[in-house]
Amino acid sequence: MFDFLEGYDVLGAFWTTVQLTLLSAVGSLVWGTILAGMRVSPVPLMRGFGTAYVNIVRNIPLTVIIVFTSLGLADVFGVTLGAADDFDALSFRLAVLGLSAYTATFVCEALRSGINTVPVGQAEAARAIGLSFTQVLTLIVLPQAFRTVIGPMANVLIALTKNTTVAAAIGVAEAALLMKEMIENEAQLLLIATIFALGFVVLTLPTGLLFGWLSKRLAVKR
């Protein structure tokens, strides 16, 4: 029944999906945290930039962003990300960049909701003893905010895992691209779809269970 799988690197394709997810998760977490800091900043220019970025990028289809990283950044502006002579590596890095830029907006909003749960009195007390805004944010507010939004962050990570399939649009050899190739070459449509669907379930279900456990374990007691 599964003889048709010979010649296809299914595990390799899912490994590429895992790499895309992990690297994009790190990038979006870093950029999303910076954006969240901007959105609650006392500096109007920073608040304006953070708000504009989130509202614009979040409402652009991910496919458009991924294609722009390839046709816009790479072809028009010559951005190579250190992989000018390796098309596969360049496409992979551009996909990570696009996924990070897009997912960071959702990380930002989830984290900002967590920041809003921190009592204002704590920030005021910290400012009263001489801490700067950056110190208040990094030492007092963000540690509590991260613990509050573990559940929503799990949803963002699961969505990111599924969104990696869009990288196939610029030729990244992840699971969705291989599935498309297999459907074109084989007469096992239902079986192929089932295999890849189960593959994504295996990737996302443990994530939800782990983050659900962490959310209960690390919940802020108020």
N, C-alpha and C positions, 0 to 999 in steps of 0.2 A: 504493500500500500504506500509505503514511504520511499520507494525506490527512486522516485522522481527528485528527491532531495539531494541525490548524489550530484556533485558538481556545483552546488550552491553553498556558499559559506554563510549559513543562517546565524550561527553563533557569532561569527565575525561581524555581521551586520548589526546584531543586537549589542555587541561590545562597543561598536561605534556610537550607537544610540546612548549607551550608558556614559561614554566619554563626553558626548555632547551635553548630556544632562548635567553631569557633575561640574564640568568647566563653566557652563552657562549659569549654573546655580551659584557658584562662587562669584562669578562676575556680576550677576544681578543682585546678589546679597550686598556686595561692597557698594555698587553704584546706587542701589535702592536705599541703603542706609544713609549715604551722602545726600541723596535727594530728600529723604525724610528730614534730615537735619536742616536742609535749606528751607523746607516748607514751614518749619516752626522757628526759623531764624528771626531775630529782631531786625535784621537788615532787609529793607524792602526789595532791593535788587535781587538778593538771593531768593527771597520768597517768591518774587515774580518769576524768576527763571525756573525754579522747582515746579511751581504751579503750571506754567506754560508747557514745560517738558512733559509732565505727567499727562495733562489733558490732551496734548497733541499726539504724542507717541502711543498712548493707550488706545486711542480711537483710530489708529491706522491699522489696517489688516496686516497680520504678521507676514503673510506672503509678500506683500509689497515691501516691507522692511528688509526681508531676506534677499529678495531680488535686487533691491537698491544697493545692498552691500556688495553684490557681485557686479551689476552693470554700472552702478554709480561710483562707489568707492574704488573698486578694482580697475574697471575698464576706462572710466572717465578721468578719475583723479590719480590713478596709478598707485593706489594703496596696496601694498603687497604683504604687510605684516611679517616680513622676513621669509616669505616663501614664494619668491618671484618665479622660480624655475620649477616649482612643484605644484601643478594645478590641483591635485587632490588635497594637499596640505593647505593651500590657499583657500579653497572652498570650505574646508572644515573650519579654519580660523575665522573666516568671514561669517559663517553660520553661527559660531559661538558669539561673535560680536553682535550680530543682529538679535539673537535670542536673548543675550544679556541686556541689551538696550531696551528691548520690549518688556521682558519679564521684570526688570527693575522698577517699572512703574507700578506693578501690582505689589511688589515687595514694599515699595515706598508707602502705598496707601494702607497696607496691612500694618506696617510698623507705625505709621502715624496714628492709626486707631489705637494701637497699644500705648503710644505716648499720651494720648488723651485720657487714658485710664489712670495715669499716675497723678495722685493728688497734687493740686497746685501748691499747697502748703509746703511740700517737700522741696520744690524748686525755689520757692521764696526763702525758705530757711537756708538753703545752700547759698543763695545769692547774698543773704544777710551776713554770712560768715566770710564773705569775700571771694567765693568761687566765681569764675567767669562763666559765660554762657556755654562755652565748649566743655568746660569741666563739669558743669551741671548736667549737660546732655550725656556725656560719656560715662560719668561716674555714678549719677543718680537715676536719670530718666531711662536711658537705653537698656541697662541691665534688667530693669523691671518690665519695660515694654517688650523685650524679646521673649521673656517668660510668658507674657500675656498672650502673645500672638503665635505661639507654636502651632496651634491648630490651623489657623488661617495660612500659615507658612507651608504647612503640609499640602493644603489644597493648591497653593501656587506651585510647589514642586511637582505635584502630580500632573498639573496642567502643563508644566514645562516639559515633562517627560513625553507627553502626547504631542506637544507642539514641535518636538524635534523632527517629526515626520515632514514638516514644511521644508526642512533643509534639503530634501530630495529635489526641490525646485532648482537648486544651483548645483546639482550633481554630487552631493555628499552621499557616500555609499553606506547609508544607514538602513534600518529595517524597512522603511516604506519604499525606498528605491528598489531594494531587492525584491520585495513583494510585487511591485509593479512589473519587474522583469520576469519573475516566475509566472505571473498570471498571463503575460504575453506569450510565454514559451510553452506552458504546460496546460493540460486540460483538467486541472484539479482545482477549480476556482474555490469551491466551498472548503476543501481541505486546507488549501493555502491560507485562506482568510482565517480559518479557525486556528491554525498554527501561530500566525502572527498576532491574532487577538489574545490568545493565551499567553504569548510572550510578553505583551504589554501588561497583562494582568499580573504576571509574575514580577514585573518591575515595579508596578505601582501599588499593589495591595500591601506588601510589607512596609512600604513607606508610610501609608496611612495608619497602619497598626502601630508602627514604631513612634510616629509623631503623636498619635493619640495617647499612647502610654506616657511619653515625655510630657505632654500637656498636663496630664493629671499629676504626674510626679513633681513637676516644677512649677505648678500653679502658684501664683502669688496670693497669699492669704491676707485678706483685708478685713 
